[in-house]
Structures are given as structure tokens and as C-alpha cells.
């Protein structure tokens, strides 16, 4: 065995294990072409010697670097709460291994050439595209052309992408609000171009229709997922007569804006107005009152997707399966029962207002 002052090489490992250098390389790179006995024998020598493969040499041989890139909308400065959750999930997937995380801003519009240049320059093993980048065909085409594993989070126009069932989750939140006695329910929607936001709005419309409640345009205001758009939408919804007693938003930042609008208008939360967000980002627990929100574990989605992609990559494949994680409403101080004046109208009148029974002649 080489002396302690001498660096162990892959040739030393091959000689000590009685195998070829190529076999050792296959063990290091998790190739499926080896039998378990050979794999165990080489792994035992590696463990005994404390051999650490040279990452640069491996990267050169494999024609890629041991990097997982996270692309994000270049307008996100700092990172959005959603992207930050995705980054945490990737870091968990890579913990203790040889891969490193690399953040890369990409224009949300026309970002194909910028991504292609980045992939050519850095040659990552995989790249993660969170919303809204995940639905951009030019970006996914750039990954395909570069031969880089592309991990898409959120719904895509082609139906691909690892995602939770946002539509059903939003419908479930509306069900909870209705069960709490609310009849006038507003929505702060997201950008029409963002499929994730559209799925959430459809879930709202589904549930409102199921309960026979008003889902007209006066009760739905558009937003762009920002706090400012939530404030604007909240002001408009609270000016409707009769005003909503509950407002759901397609993102936590917009829900925070609704809380601001309610405070400006002197509307007590949750006594007079319940407010519910979406994504259950860290912001939800930092607000006063704490924000009820629909939880989407973006960190787990990212962690599972990265682990699957890296595990399959040596076989020339990328995981495309969609296994939605649990998604549901986390009830906090911003959500409660409808105001007493509404609840005291009695079940018969409530059914009439829901459209479940015809009005009295």
C-alpha cells in the first residue's frame, strides 16, 4: 500500500482490488454494468484506503461537472420564497455527496440563448427549472440540445413537470371556508400566463360552482404574485358591496397584501375577514396575524426530483414521473368562522343564498 504521504490514485485502487482501472471508474460512477460482487470488492478497497476520486478528472472523463444548477427568474432579487424553498430541497438532496449547487439567473422572457450559453460554459449534470421558467419551451429545448438533465417543477404546457395538485388543494381550501360559514368569497388570482396560478384559479372556480356560490368577476381580482398587487386587489375586493368575508390568494405575498388592505380599511382579521394564502412560505408565520396558507412542499418536490434524476442519469435517463406530495390548508390566525351576523341567518337561508334551494316567493 502506498505510504501515508503519497496520494492514493485510481491505479492503486485497481491494483489492490485486482481489477482494471476502467472497472474502478465504473464503481465510482455507479455504472449499472457491474456485478454486485465486483462492486463490493472495489468499494471495500476504497473504504480501506480512504481514496477520494479527483472530481476534476472525473468531470473531464464524463464530459460534465458535478454541479446541479438552479435557474431562477432574473427579476428575483432577492430570491422569491418559492425559489428559496426549492434551493433548500436541492441542498438536502446533495448533502454529503460530491455534487454542488449553482444558482443562475435567467430572463423569464427570451432566456433560451442565455441558458444555452450557461450550459455550454459550465456543463452541469442537471438543471432545475422552477415556475415560471419550467413552462418555457425554449429553456427545455436548450437543455435537450446540451444533453443536460432538465428537472421541471410545476405544471408545464405539455403536461410534464413534477408538481402538486394545486387545483384540488385550492378547491379544498374553499370547502373549508364554506364549512366555516362564509358565503361571499373573493380571490386574488395570479398571472394568466402562469399555469400554476391558472390551476389554482380553476380550483377556486370548481369549488365555488360546487357550492352554488357567486364566482363573478367582481369577486376575482388579478395579481402578479407580488405584495403590491395583493394590496391593490385587496382594496378593490373590500370595496365590493356586500364585501367578501373571506379572500383567498394564489400566493402568500399577495395574501399579505390583502392583510395590509384590510388593516387600511379597518376590517378586523379574522373577525370580519378571513384571509388565506398559497404555498405556505416562511412569510406566512411572520405576519400578524399568522397567515393561513395552502402548503406546497416545494423543498420536497425538488429534493425527490434531483435525487431521481441523478440516480438515473448514469443510465442515460431522466425521471419524468409525477408523484404529488401532500398538499393542504394550514389553518392559522388569519382564518376563522364567518362573522356572527352571517352565521345567525340560519341554515335554511344559508342554503338559499348558496343557490341550493329556490328563494321564497
Beta strands, then each sheet from edge to edge (+ up, - down):
strand 1: 67-73
strand 2: 100-106
strand 3: 126-129
strand 4: 149-152
strand 5: 185-189
strand 6: 220-222
strand 7: 246-249
strand 8: 274-279
strand 9: 292-296
strand 10: 327-330
sheet 1: 2+ 1+ 3+ 4+
sheet 2: 6+ 5+ 7+ 8+ 9+ 10-
end
